[in-house]
Amino acid sequence: MQISLWQTFYIKPNEIGILYHRSDFKKILQPGTYTYFGWHWQVRTFDLNQPEAKIENLELLLRNHSSELEQALVVVRTGFNQAALVRLGQNWISIAPNQLRAFWRGFIEVETHLFNLEESLELPAEFVQQLRGITLNGIKKFQISEYEIGLLYVQNNFVRPLEPGEYAFWSFDRDVSVRTFSRIVPNPSFPLEDVLIERHPDFVSDYCEIVQLQNQQVAIVRYQGKVISILPPCSRKLFWQGVEVEAIDISNDAKLPSRLVAELVSGLPEALTLSRSSLHICEVPTQHVGLLYINQEFQTQLQPGKHAWWVFGRSLQTEVFDLRQQAMEVSGQDILSKDKVPLRLNLTAGFRILDPLRAKNSLADITAYLYKELQFALRGAVGERSLDALLEDKGAIDRSISEYIRQKTADYGIEIDSVGVKDIILPGEIKTILSKVVEAEKAAQANVVRRREETAATRSMLNTAKVMEDNPVALRLKELEVLERIAEKIEKIQVNGSLDSILTELIRINRD
């Protein structure tokens, strides 16, 4: 048996080998056949279709054999604040900081790029285009549309604005984010506006309009002629450039001029929604008057129309009074008459407010006061009269109430136009009694009339008898009249004898 002391190694065309002797690096073997004497030779092969060299103890080998290894390898070493991009043919990989990576030369084209993260986290535009559609570890990409502005934040600290375009940033061990804001919306909600204003004045001056108000100022911000914001005193706000700012001093007069009332109150609904929390609005209809109080003190009367005031730093109150005649109903009042008959009455009154200021300053509740006084007047007028007196003269109640209430309201600027009792409702048993009384009265009146007529008839008959007694012709005419009446009620009359004996002799009447 022969034992060969020679070892033969074959490196394929798509491979590369590393020759070791007793685990010591000796050389790089290109594709081909190699023969070595002895048992302590070893070859480790690597597939060049996998371009990254996964070599054990690469750091130690490079330290001792760098010149020979670097002829076959592209070595990428990143520092603490460095990152790298490696292009392997059509593919890309990213390398994080503090890494050592190696790639075989020649079989696949290798291209490396080292980046200093202390100088900039942003990748140059040519790399952004080449990496389009490729997702790599440690790289964040952002797309800013043409109508947007992006704000770049690193570790939650603002860095700079980003114009429309494509961007990519290294994000190894860093929180990189971009917050996009539409340029179409002129009042964006910037994060930490005060920090942007204080720490980044260049950004504010280049892109923004800053509104900063004093203690007695408000501001109306418009964009393309429309109100987009109303700012209270002492506020500070950022807007995109292109807005119009109208600052208003409210220290002396908080009332809005008519042009602003038309814009903020009577204009677009969006403007009214924005201004509702900033304005005190009062609408006075025609035939009405309003009273304005500022900080609980009366200021002026308000004529019909729309009025508005800035509410900041003051307390405003308005009250509107109707100057037209108004009606008040006092219904269902249960009152005892002077003769202890329970009655239920309904009263109506017409009144008009002549002096709203006097009425407001003197009375806490005008309608409640009028209602109470009308109740008192009604009770007094009814309680002083018996039922018969009330039923005979209802107008007396109206006059009594009217005289009373006019005296009570004259000092408060209220005019009473009319007072009247609409209904007097009697209990059921009282109604029955009154019905019987009325019935008895009417029966007695009918009896008197009947007796009077009977007396007149008797007197007439007596006069007629006297005439007939002295005049036989008249008596005969009366007889004929009686006969005519009888003939009207029968169909046939048979008379025996002459006409002279009609009434004194037998008369036979046959009725069929």
PyMOL commands that set and color helices and strands:
alter all, ss='L'
color gray80, all
select helices_A, chain A and resi 58-72+125-130+193-199+201-207+258-264+269-275+356-362+366-383+387-392+394-412+428-470+472-489+499-501
alter helices_A, ss='H'
color red, helices_A
select strands_A, chain A and resi 6-11+15-21+24-29+32-37+41-47+73-77+82-88+91-95+100-104+110-116+139-144+148-154+157-162+165-170+176-182+208-212+217-223+226-231+236-240+244-249+279-284+288-294+297-302+305-310+316-322+326-336+342-353+414-425+494-495+507-508
alter strands_A, ss='S'
color yellow, strands_A
deselect
rebuild
show_as cartoon
